[in-house]
Amino acid sequence: MPLLYDFNLDSAEDLAQRLASNVKRRRLEKGLSRSALSMMSGVPMPTIAKFEQHHSISLKGFLALAKALGYTDAMKSLLAEPVYTTMEELDTINKNKALLSTKKSI
């Protein structure tokens, strides 16, 4: 169900750019070169450069960078809790949770 008032205008590219910028910022704060982060994460240095410059990376590559920078817990908690904006949406979430737990016990 689409939200009636969704003022979040961030595109997927905007989000990718923000993530790339954050990774670069965290890398530089720790005094790490791309080469050093590459050795720590197992992500090739050209891939890190491409991500920082063009905001493109595989999910596994991104997670490896996040882990190397100390963000394992943040990655585990991403999407861990439902998000809702209306009581109707919360009711739907709770009904679906109940259905999922019923299916697991079968």
OpenMM code with the backbone's topology and positions (N, CA, C; nanometers):
from openmm import Vec3, app, unit

residues = "MET PRO LEU LEU TYR ASP PHE ASN LEU ASP SER ALA GLU ASP LEU ALA GLN ARG LEU ALA SER ASN VAL LYS ARG ARG ARG LEU GLU LYS GLY LEU SER ARG SER ALA LEU SER MET MET SER GLY VAL PRO MET PRO THR ILE ALA LYS PHE GLU GLN HIS HIS SER ILE SER LEU LYS GLY PHE LEU ALA LEU ALA LYS ALA LEU GLY TYR THR ASP ALA MET LYS SER LEU LEU ALA GLU PRO VAL TYR THR THR MET GLU GLU LEU ASP THR ILE ASN LYS ASN LYS ALA LEU LEU SER THR LYS LYS SER ILE".split()
positions = [
    Vec3(0.0844, -0.1169, 0.0000),
    Vec3(0.0000, 0.0000, 0.0000),
    Vec3(0.0892, 0.1237, 0.0000),
    Vec3(0.0767, 0.2103, -0.0965),
    Vec3(0.1599, 0.3310, -0.1012),
    Vec3(0.1197, 0.4284, 0.0087),
    Vec3(0.2182, 0.4980, 0.0581),
    Vec3(0.1907, 0.5977, 0.1601),
    Vec3(0.1318, 0.7222, 0.0957),
    Vec3(0.0378, 0.7818, 0.1627),
    Vec3(-0.0249, 0.9014, 0.1120),
    Vec3(0.0703, 1.0202, 0.1149),
    Vec3(0.1439, 1.0321, 0.2223),
    Vec3(0.2346, 1.1452, 0.2397),
    Vec3(0.3759, 1.0951, 0.2633),
    Vec3(0.4462, 1.0642, 0.1580),
    Vec3(0.5852, 1.0209, 0.1692),
    Vec3(0.6737, 1.1328, 0.1156),
    Vec3(0.7347, 1.2070, 0.2075),
    Vec3(0.8161, 1.3215, 0.1681),
    Vec3(0.9624, 1.2860, 0.1509),
    Vec3(0.9960, 1.1588, 0.1597),
    Vec3(1.1320, 1.1140, 0.1415),
    Vec3(1.1596, 1.1054, -0.0084),
    Vec3(1.2388, 1.1987, -0.0578),
    Vec3(1.2633, 1.2053, -0.2011),
    Vec3(1.3974, 1.1435, -0.2407),
    Vec3(1.4633, 1.0772, -0.1470),
    Vec3(1.5918, 1.0139, -0.1775),
    Vec3(1.5718, 0.9013, -0.2775),
    Vec3(1.6514, 0.9033, -0.3824),
    Vec3(1.6492, 0.7942, -0.4794),
    Vec3(1.7484, 0.6869, -0.4339),
    Vec3(1.7456, 0.5730, -0.5004),
    Vec3(1.8427, 0.4671, -0.4707),
    Vec3(1.9850, 0.5189, -0.4941),
    Vec3(2.0042, 0.5987, -0.5978),
    Vec3(2.1365, 0.6565, -0.6245),
    Vec3(2.1784, 0.7516, -0.5128),
    Vec3(2.0839, 0.8302, -0.4608),
    Vec3(2.1146, 0.9198, -0.3487),
    Vec3(2.1616, 0.8396, -0.2273),
    Vec3(2.0929, 0.7294, -0.1997),
    Vec3(2.1301, 0.6455, -0.0860),
    Vec3(2.2664, 0.5804, -0.1078),
    Vec3(2.2924, 0.5324, -0.2294),
    Vec3(2.4212, 0.4716, -0.2613),
    Vec3(2.5335, 0.5739, -0.2456),
    Vec3(2.5087, 0.6960, -0.2901),
    Vec3(2.6084, 0.8028, -0.2777),
    Vec3(2.6358, 0.8326, -0.1306),
    Vec3(2.5317, 0.8348, -0.0493),
    Vec3(2.5488, 0.8596, 0.0944),
    Vec3(2.6298, 0.7480, 0.1592),
    Vec3(2.5984, 0.6229, 0.1254),
    Vec3(2.6729, 0.5099, 0.1822),
    Vec3(2.8195, 0.5150, 0.1411),
    Vec3(2.8453, 0.5440, 0.0139),
    Vec3(2.9836, 0.5526, -0.0340),
    Vec3(3.0584, 0.6641, 0.0374),
    Vec3(2.9931, 0.7768, 0.0540),
    Vec3(3.0534, 0.8896, 0.1241),
    Vec3(3.0834, 0.8544, 0.2699),
    Vec3(2.9904, 0.7840, 0.3329),
    Vec3(3.0110, 0.7440, 0.4724),
    Vec3(3.1275, 0.6459, 0.4856),
    Vec3(3.1366, 0.5497, 0.3945),
    Vec3(3.2480, 0.4538, 0.3985),
    Vec3(3.3805, 0.5274, 0.3815),
    Vec3(3.3861, 0.6169, 0.2849),
    Vec3(3.5096, 0.6923, 0.2623),
    Vec3(3.5455, 0.7750, 0.3863),
    Vec3(3.4468, 0.8411, 0.4442),
    Vec3(3.4699, 0.9221, 0.5645),
    Vec3(3.5237, 0.8364, 0.6795),
    Vec3(3.4613, 0.7217, 0.7022),
    Vec3(3.5071, 0.6330, 0.8105),
    Vec3(3.6487, 0.5813, 0.7819),
    Vec3(3.6766, 0.5490, 0.6555),
    Vec3(3.8100, 0.5015, 0.6175),
    Vec3(3.9148, 0.6089, 0.6467),
    Vec3(3.8865, 0.7310, 0.6048),
    Vec3(3.9824, 0.8406, 0.6253),
    Vec3(3.9973, 0.8762, 0.7728),
    Vec3(3.8892, 0.8707, 0.8485),
    Vec3(3.8966, 0.8967, 0.9934),
    Vec3(3.9901, 0.7986, 1.0623),
    Vec3(3.9901, 0.6746, 1.0134),
    Vec3(4.0769, 0.5722, 1.0722),
    Vec3(4.2176, 0.5762, 1.0138),
    Vec3(4.2414, 0.6694, 0.9213),
    Vec3(4.3737, 0.6824, 0.8619),
    Vec3(4.4091, 0.5682, 0.7688),
    Vec3(4.3088, 0.5081, 0.7068),
    Vec3(4.3320, 0.3929, 0.6199),
    Vec3(4.3366, 0.4358, 0.4739),
    Vec3(4.4323, 0.3848, 0.4027),
    Vec3(4.4338, 0.4013, 0.2573),
    Vec3(4.3375, 0.2993, 0.1975),
    Vec3(4.3061, 0.3165, 0.0714),
    Vec3(4.2235, 0.2156, 0.0045),
    Vec3(4.2935, 0.0813, 0.0064),
    Vec3(4.4245, 0.0849, -0.0089),
    Vec3(4.5025, -0.0390, -0.0082),
    Vec3(4.4902, -0.1108, 0.1266),
    Vec3(4.5010, -0.0348, 0.2340),
    Vec3(4.4903, -0.0951, 0.3673),
    Vec3(4.3503, -0.1525, 0.3904),
    Vec3(4.2481, -0.0767, 0.3506),
    Vec3(4.1111, -0.1264, 0.3664),
    Vec3(4.0894, -0.2497, 0.2798),
    Vec3(4.1503, -0.2521, 0.1643),
    Vec3(4.1415, -0.3682, 0.0772),
    Vec3(4.1984, -0.4919, 0.1458),
    Vec3(4.3144, -0.4766, 0.2077),
    Vec3(4.3762, -0.5907, 0.2776),
    Vec3(4.2913, -0.6353, 0.3962),
    Vec3(4.2326, -0.5401, 0.4672),
    Vec3(4.1502, -0.5738, 0.5839),
    Vec3(4.0194, -0.6415, 0.5456),
    Vec3(3.9624, -0.5997, 0.4334),
    Vec3(3.8286, -0.6456, 0.3966),
    Vec3(3.8256, -0.7571, 0.2932),
    Vec3(3.9347, -0.7690, 0.2156),
    Vec3(3.9345, -0.8646, 0.1058),
    Vec3(3.8675, -0.8102, -0.0197),
    Vec3(3.8246, -0.6858, -0.0157),
    Vec3(3.7630, -0.6212, -0.1319),
    Vec3(3.8747, -0.5589, -0.2152),
    Vec3(3.8822, -0.5891, -0.3434),
    Vec3(3.9899, -0.5334, -0.4253),
    Vec3(3.9912, -0.3795, -0.4229),
    Vec3(4.1113, -0.3233, -0.4236),
    Vec3(4.1260, -0.1779, -0.4186),
    Vec3(4.0506, -0.1077, -0.5318),
    Vec3(4.0534, -0.1575, -0.6565),
    Vec3(3.9754, -0.0908, -0.7617),
    Vec3(3.8243, -0.0902, -0.7331),
    Vec3(3.7765, -0.1919, -0.6645),
    Vec3(3.6346, -0.1970, -0.6285),
    Vec3(3.6015, -0.0900, -0.5260),
    Vec3(3.6926, -0.0695, -0.4299),
    Vec3(3.6728, 0.0359, -0.3298),
    Vec3(3.6718, 0.1719, -0.3985),
    Vec3(3.7665, 0.1931, -0.4891),
    Vec3(3.7724, 0.3205, -0.5622),
    Vec3(3.6440, 0.3423, -0.6428),
    Vec3(3.5982, 0.2382, -0.7098),
    Vec3(3.4752, 0.2490, -0.7896),
    Vec3(3.3571, 0.2830, -0.6993),
    Vec3(3.3501, 0.2210, -0.5829),
    Vec3(3.2407, 0.2494, -0.4903),
    Vec3(3.2463, 0.3944, -0.4429),
    Vec3(3.3634, 0.4393, -0.4022),
    Vec3(3.3756, 0.5763, -0.3527),
    Vec3(3.3465, 0.6799, -0.4622),
    Vec3(3.3812, 0.6490, -0.5839),
    Vec3(3.3658, 0.7460, -0.6929),
    Vec3(3.2335, 0.7338, -0.7682),
    Vec3(3.1865, 0.6104, -0.7858),
    Vec3(3.0677, 0.5877, -0.8695),
    Vec3(2.9525, 0.5222, -0.7945),
    Vec3(2.9729, 0.4948, -0.6655),
    Vec3(2.8677, 0.4454, -0.5758),
    Vec3(2.8126, 0.3095, -0.6158),
    Vec3(2.8974, 0.2245, -0.6710),
    Vec3(2.8536, 0.0930, -0.7167),
    Vec3(2.9408, -0.0152, -0.6532),
    Vec3(2.8745, -0.1124, -0.5884),
    Vec3(2.9458, -0.2232, -0.5240),
    Vec3(2.8445, -0.3353, -0.4990),
    Vec3(2.8924, -0.4576, -0.4917),
    Vec3(2.8026, -0.5687, -0.4583),
    Vec3(2.7670, -0.5609, -0.3098),
    Vec3(2.6585, -0.6250, -0.2744),
    Vec3(2.6191, -0.6287, -0.1334),
    Vec3(2.7275, -0.6950, -0.0500),
    Vec3(2.7845, -0.8055, -0.0985),
    Vec3(2.8905, -0.8737, -0.0235),
    Vec3(3.0119, -0.7834, -0.0054),
    Vec3(3.0461, -0.7083, -0.1091),
    Vec3(3.1580, -0.6160, -0.0986),
    Vec3(3.1304, -0.5070, 0.0034),
    Vec3(3.0103, -0.4510, -0.0009),
    Vec3(2.9738, -0.3474, 0.0953),
    Vec3(2.9792, -0.4006, 0.2376),
    Vec3(2.9247, -0.5204, 0.2580),
    Vec3(2.9257, -0.5790, 0.3923),
    Vec3(3.0677, -0.6066, 0.4404),
    Vec3(3.1562, -0.6490, 0.3505),
    Vec3(3.2962, -0.6727, 0.3881),
    Vec3(3.3631, -0.5419, 0.4309),
    Vec3(3.3340, -0.4329, 0.3595),
    Vec3(3.3898, -0.3025, 0.3985),
    Vec3(3.3345, -0.2593, 0.5340),
    Vec3(3.2036, -0.2732, 0.5518),
    Vec3(3.1408, -0.2354, 0.6782),
    Vec3(3.2002, -0.3150, 0.7944),
    Vec3(3.2189, -0.4434, 0.7736),
    Vec3(3.2766, -0.5286, 0.8783),
    Vec3(3.4188, -0.4845, 0.9093),
    Vec3(3.4991, -0.4595, 0.8071),
    Vec3(3.6377, -0.4180, 0.8285),
    Vec3(3.6458, -0.2846, 0.9025),
    Vec3(3.5462, -0.1997, 0.8834),
    Vec3(3.5440, -0.0691, 0.9502),
    Vec3(3.4778, -0.0736, 1.0880),
    Vec3(3.4296, -0.1921, 1.1281),
    Vec3(3.3736, -0.2087, 1.2621),
    Vec3(3.2231, -0.1903, 1.2720),
    Vec3(3.1527, -0.2069, 1.1626),
    Vec3(3.0086, -0.1839, 1.1615),
    Vec3(2.9262, -0.3119, 1.1487),
    Vec3(2.9774, -0.4224, 1.1990),
    Vec3(2.9054, -0.5494, 1.1908),
    Vec3(2.7700, -0.5413, 1.2599),
    Vec3(2.7665, -0.4878, 1.3811),
    Vec3(2.6394, -0.4798, 1.4541),
    Vec3(2.5391, -0.3903, 1.3829),
    Vec3(2.5860, -0.2811, 1.3249),
    Vec3(2.4962, -0.1918, 1.2512),
    Vec3(2.4358, -0.2647, 1.1313),
    Vec3(2.5138, -0.3472, 1.0643),
    Vec3(2.4633, -0.4221, 0.9490),
    Vec3(2.3622, -0.5269, 0.9943),
    Vec3(2.3876, -0.5899, 1.1082),
    Vec3(2.2935, -0.6900, 1.1587),
    Vec3(2.1597, -0.6282, 1.1958),
    Vec3(2.1610, -0.5040, 1.2414),
    Vec3(2.0364, -0.4411, 1.2850),
    Vec3(1.9612, -0.3726, 1.1706),
    Vec3(2.0257, -0.3590, 1.0550),
    Vec3(1.9596, -0.2961, 0.9405),
    Vec3(1.8382, -0.3782, 0.8982),
    Vec3(1.7256, -0.3168, 0.8889),
    Vec3(1.5981, -0.3792, 0.8522),
    Vec3(1.5504, -0.4831, 0.9545),
    Vec3(1.6056, -0.4824, 1.0741),
    Vec3(1.5695, -0.5823, 1.1739),
    Vec3(1.4314, -0.5580, 1.2345),
    Vec3(1.3885, -0.4344, 1.2361),
    Vec3(1.2592, -0.4004, 1.2947),
    Vec3(1.1665, -0.3451, 1.1864),
    Vec3(1.0377, -0.3744, 1.1976),
    Vec3(0.9436, -0.3206, 1.0995),
    Vec3(0.9301, -0.1692, 1.1135),
    Vec3(0.9045, -0.1050, 1.0026),
    Vec3(0.8804, 0.0385, 1.0002),
    Vec3(0.7376, 0.0602, 0.9522),
    Vec3(0.6659, 0.1482, 1.0196),
    Vec3(0.5284, 0.1763, 0.9805),
    Vec3(0.4979, 0.3232, 1.0066),
    Vec3(0.3994, 0.3732, 0.9359),
    Vec3(0.3618, 0.5128, 0.9532),
    Vec3(0.2152, 0.5301, 0.9933),
    Vec3(0.1376, 0.4227, 0.9838),
    Vec3(-0.0036, 0.4311, 1.0227),
    Vec3(-0.0381, 0.3113, 1.1106),
    Vec3(-0.1443, 0.3240, 1.1844),
    Vec3(-0.1899, 0.2115, 1.2666),
    Vec3(-0.2368, 0.0963, 1.1785),
    Vec3(-0.2923, 0.1272, 1.0629),
    Vec3(-0.3356, 0.0228, 0.9691),
    Vec3(-0.2151, -0.0601, 0.9230),
    Vec3(-0.1074, 0.0092, 0.8941),
    Vec3(0.0150, -0.0599, 0.8522),
    Vec3(0.0692, -0.1473, 0.9659),
    Vec3(0.0654, -0.0972, 1.0878),
    Vec3(0.1089, -0.1758, 1.2036),
    Vec3(0.0213, -0.2983, 1.2216),
    Vec3(-0.1086, -0.2839, 1.2050),
    Vec3(-0.1994, -0.3993, 1.2142),
    Vec3(-0.1641, -0.5049, 1.1096),
    Vec3(-0.1371, -0.4622, 0.9876),
    Vec3(-0.0991, -0.5549, 0.8805),
    Vec3(0.0301, -0.6273, 0.9153),
    Vec3(0.1274, -0.5539, 0.9659),
    Vec3(0.2553, -0.6135, 1.0057),
    Vec3(0.2330, -0.7190, 1.1132),
    Vec3(0.1536, -0.6858, 1.2139),
    Vec3(0.1289, -0.7803, 1.3234),
    Vec3(0.0530, -0.9038, 1.2755),
    Vec3(-0.0427, -0.8851, 1.1848),
    Vec3(-0.1161, -1.0006, 1.1299),
    Vec3(-0.0211, -1.0910, 1.0512),
    Vec3(0.0649, -1.0297, 0.9714),
    Vec3(0.1595, -1.1084, 0.8921),
    Vec3(0.2624, -1.1782, 0.9794),
    Vec3(0.3041, -1.1149, 1.0881),
    Vec3(0.3949, -1.1802, 1.1835),
    Vec3(0.3292, -1.3048, 1.2415),
    Vec3(0.2031, -1.2917, 1.2770),
    Vec3(0.1298, -1.4057, 1.3327),
    Vec3(0.1198, -1.5185, 1.2308),
    Vec3(0.0925, -1.4843, 1.1059),
    Vec3(0.0859, -1.5861, 1.0004),
    Vec3(0.2207, -1.6537, 0.9811),
    Vec3(0.3276, -1.5763, 0.9824),
    Vec3(0.4607, -1.6329, 0.9653),
    Vec3(0.4956, -1.7280, 1.0782),
    Vec3(0.4633, -1.6913, 1.2016),
    Vec3(0.4960, -1.7792, 1.3140),
    Vec3(0.4115, -1.9057, 1.3103),
    Vec3(0.2896, -1.8982, 1.2582),
    Vec3(0.2043, -2.0170, 1.2430),
    Vec3(0.2648, -2.1106, 1.1392),
    Vec3(0.3127, -2.0571, 1.0281),
    Vec3(0.3716, -2.1383, 0.9220),
    Vec3(0.5007, -2.2046, 0.9682),
    Vec3(0.5778, -2.1373, 1.0531),
    Vec3(0.7030, -2.1947, 1.1038),
    Vec3(0.6779, -2.3148, 1.1937),
    Vec3(0.5665, -2.3118, 1.2658),
    Vec3(0.5395, -2.4211, 1.3590),
    Vec3(0.4781, -2.5429, 1.2909),
    Vec3(0.4405, -2.5298, 1.1651),
    Vec3(0.3805, -2.6437, 1.0929),
    Vec3(0.4873, -2.7380, 1.0455),
] * unit.nanometer
topology = app.Topology()
chain = topology.addChain("A")
for resn in residues:
    res = topology.addResidue(resn, chain)
    for name in ("N", "CA", "C"):
        topology.addAtom(name, app.Element.getBySymbol(name[0]), res)
